[in-house]
Amino acid sequence: MQKICASCPVKQQCLDHALKYEEHGFWGGTNRKSRDRMRKELGIELTSIEYESIFKYAAERERIEQAVQAQKIQGRGAKKNSSNTLTELNPFDYYGDNLEEDWSL
């Protein structure tokens, strides 16, 4: 794998991401143990991310944006007010603070 990664144009970005978020696998020419050492030396703390929640957040945001656009096309406009939740572009505003808990598997 290191040979493949050596010529990769995004190797550094891949490694930067892996140092912050990836516990397992081969990223940016490194394995788990080498990233653990690098994190310790650089004082980087691993941050857990849940891909499922991110994808659901993105899908919901897209759905809301499409609904707003549909309203504009129909001539109703998309005036932001408390009674029109489809104008909210942030799903956390629409669903409240428990969005991640509601979407966890």
Secondary structure, 3 states (H helix, E strand, C coil): CHHHHHCCCCHHHHHHHHHHHCCCCCECCECHHHHHHHHHHHCCCCCCCCHHHHHHHHHHHHHHHHHHHHHHHCCCCCCCCCCCHHHCCCHHHHHCCCHHHHHCC
